[in-house]
Amino acid sequence: MFSPSQEEHCAPNKEPVKYGELVVLGYNGSLPNGDRGRRKSRFALYKRPKANGVKPSTVHVISTPQASKAISCKGQHSISYTLSRNQTVVVEYTHDKDTDMFQVGRSTESPIDFVVTDTISGSQNNDETQITQSTISRFACRIVCDRSPPYTARIFAAGFDSSKNIFLGEKAAKWKNPDGHMDGLTTNGVLVMHPKGGFTEESKPGVWREISVCGDVYTLRETRSAQQRGKLVENETNVLQDGSLIDLCGATLLWRTADGLFHTPTQKHIEALRQEINAARPQCPVGLNTLAFPSINRKDVVEEKQPWAYLSCGHVHGYHNWGHRSDTEANERECPMCRTIGPYVPLWLGCEAGFYVDAGPPTHAFTPCGHVCSEKSAKYWSQIPLPHGPYSHKTTLWLIFIKSGSPTRLGRNAFGLQFLVMVSVINVKVPLLCLYSVQVPQVPHAYCSIISI
């Protein structure tokens, strides 16, 4: 199989310059109803024809709402910090010819470059699920990129609205720093996690931090919207790295640099891997019918030949409607190969290339959703903890605990390979393609692997 480096790539240093891409976790290559305009599952940041960045300039301390409104209506970008009914600090921003600014949020107004909405986890993804009230800010964050190499990207909480203003009201967390400049936090905050060691299979999860309006880094608040800020982390910055995660309290984004994307598999490469698997014409060991992964264009439609897997043991079969046990849950079956009882789900090929840490073949499947990707990608994502909800980090920041032990050797599966159960976990938060989450007292598997004999 060819390497993605052998395919036609647009080198990162060619025009137009690409700073990087934002990829929304929870979608397998596109939104359920398709990508449209600024609402999509991934957004590429390119060097703008003309710089639109801004930087702080004049600071005004005013005592009347009329004066504050007059300054805000001057046509310049500004941030207003309301300290009390009688005092507001307004920081004016001036044009910065050296940077480009991109804004992310729930609003569909023109200042927002990338529109994001609440991502429903795979465990709740059905027609009856509705978002009653979004926790994503209308103007959630802004990313500022240097127009000159190495094209450093920095993230800031909050975005400018259609009037070019950011307003932090009386109840918002805000303060004056020792150097005299004002700063603050948004209601539900913008959290960032930088992986240790880059975006590779050897990387380890970093620590989740909160980013302020001015780009400083703080430890997490007691709760997502608490008035009291965390502690300043002086040795960390708001510079985005390849593999950085950005949590907007309702949607989580993955940042990929242009150089990082240059080394990831392409859609053509993933399609070639799919065709290579299907060309082997694997058969169901019981029904003896040929199995095949559906095309990328039909990645959400269960097809007749689609492979299904028993997640407790890892054996792969074609679909069948027998094996139910009266003493088990409705979605559980008994595997005919080893008689292990567990969930029985279709296998889906992971189609979002930005999530892969390497160009390896799709040999591993996440549980409990059944998405298939490379071994190194599965191992990487099985370690990543994600913030969960706007209330309490301590109770909802689900972590994955990997138990030590040798792999369990099982029988051959339909692909002429062997499944090995590699990792046992306690609380599972699978963040890759469907945001499927479970929390059970038994011992499920973060992922199971298909290893060649």
RAQUI-V728738 format. One record per backbone hydrogen bond with DSSP energy under -1.0 kcal/mol. NH is the residue of the N-H (numbers start at 1). CO is the residue of the C=O. E is the energy in kcal/mol with one decimal. If there is no record, write none. Layout:
# RAQUI-V728738
{{NH/CO/E} {NH/CO/E}}
This chain:
# RAQUI-V728738
{{6/3/-2.0} {7/4/-1.3} {14/11/-1.9} {19/45/-3.0} {20/45/-1.2} {21/256/-2.7} {22/43/-2.6} {23/254/-2.4} {24/41/-3.1} {25/252/-2.9} {26/432/-1.6} {29/27/-1.3} {34/31/-1.9} {36/39/-2.7} {39/36/-2.3} {43/22/-2.5} {45/20/-2.9} {47/17/-2.9} {53/99/-2.1} {55/94/-2.5} {57/92/-3.4} {60/90/-3.1} {62/88/-2.8} {68/64/-1.8} {69/65/-2.4} {70/66/-2.2} {71/67/-1.9} {72/68/-2.2} {73/69/-1.4} {74/71/-1.4} {78/164/-2.0} {79/91/-2.1} {80/166/-3.1} {81/89/-3.3} {82/168/-2.6} {83/87/-1.8} {84/87/-2.0} {88/62/-2.5} {89/81/-2.7} {90/60/-2.9} {91/79/-2.9} {92/58/-3.4} {93/77/-3.3} {94/55/-3.2} {96/53/-3.1} {99/96/-1.3} {100/145/-2.5} {102/143/-2.5} {104/141/-2.7} {105/114/-1.8} {106/137/-2.0} {107/138/-2.0} {112/109/-1.8} {113/103/-1.7} {114/103/-1.9} {115/38/-2.0} {116/105/-2.0} {119/250/-3.1} {122/434/-1.7} {124/121/-1.9} {126/124/-1.6} {129/126/-1.4} {141/104/-2.2} {142/156/-2.4} {143/102/-3.4} {144/154/-2.8} {145/100/-2.8} {146/152/-2.6} {147/98/-2.6} {151/148/-2.4} {154/144/-2.6} {155/238/-2.0} {156/142/-2.5} {157/212/-2.2} {158/140/-3.1} {159/139/-1.4} {161/165/-2.3} {164/161/-2.2} {166/78/-1.7} {168/80/-2.9} {175/183/-2.4} {177/181/-2.7} {180/177/-2.5} {183/175/-2.2} {185/173/-2.6} {191/247/-2.2} {192/209/-2.5} {193/245/-2.2} {196/204/-3.4} {200/198/-1.2} {203/200/-1.4} {204/196/-1.9} {209/192/-2.6} {210/218/-3.1} {211/190/-2.8} {212/216/-2.3} {213/184/-2.7} {215/212/-1.3} {218/210/-2.6} {219/231/-2.3} {226/223/-1.4} {233/217/-3.0} {236/233/-1.2} {240/153/-2.9} {243/255/-3.1} {244/241/-2.4} {245/193/-2.6} {246/253/-2.9} {247/191/-2.9} {248/251/-3.0} {253/246/-3.3} {254/23/-3.1} {255/244/-3.0} {256/21/-2.7} {258/19/-1.0} {261/257/-2.5} {262/258/-1.4} {263/260/-1.1} {264/261/-1.3} {270/266/-2.3} {271/267/-2.5} {272/268/-2.2} {273/269/-2.0} {274/270/-2.1} {275/271/-2.5} {276/272/-2.1} {277/273/-2.1} {278/274/-2.5} {279/275/-2.3} {281/278/-1.9} {283/414/-1.1} {284/289/-2.5} {288/284/-1.8} {291/282/-3.1} {292/305/-2.5} {298/295/-1.5} {299/296/-1.3} {301/298/-1.2} {306/303/-1.4} {308/317/-3.5} {309/345/-3.0} {310/315/-2.5} {311/343/-2.3} {314/310/-3.3} {317/308/-3.0} {328/325/-1.7} {332/329/-1.7} {333/342/-2.8} {334/323/-1.7} {335/340/-2.9} {339/335/-2.4} {342/333/-2.3} {344/331/-1.2} {345/309/-2.1} {347/307/-2.8} {348/370/-2.5} {350/372/-2.7} {353/351/-1.1} {355/352/-1.6} {356/353/-1.4} {363/361/-1.6} {364/373/-2.8} {365/448/-2.6} {366/371/-2.9} {367/446/-1.8} {370/366/-2.2} {372/348/-3.6} {373/364/-2.8} {378/374/-2.3} {379/375/-2.5} {380/376/-2.2} {381/377/-2.5} {382/378/-1.7} {383/380/-1.4} {396/392/-1.3} {397/393/-1.9} {398/396/-1.6} {403/424/-1.8} {408/421/-1.1} {410/419/-1.2} {413/417/-2.3} {416/413/-1.7} {418/451/-1.6} {420/449/-1.9} {421/408/-1.1} {425/444/-1.5} {428/438/-1.2} {430/436/-1.7} {438/428/-1.5} {448/365/-2.4} {449/420/-2.0} {450/363/-2.3} {451/418/-3.0}}
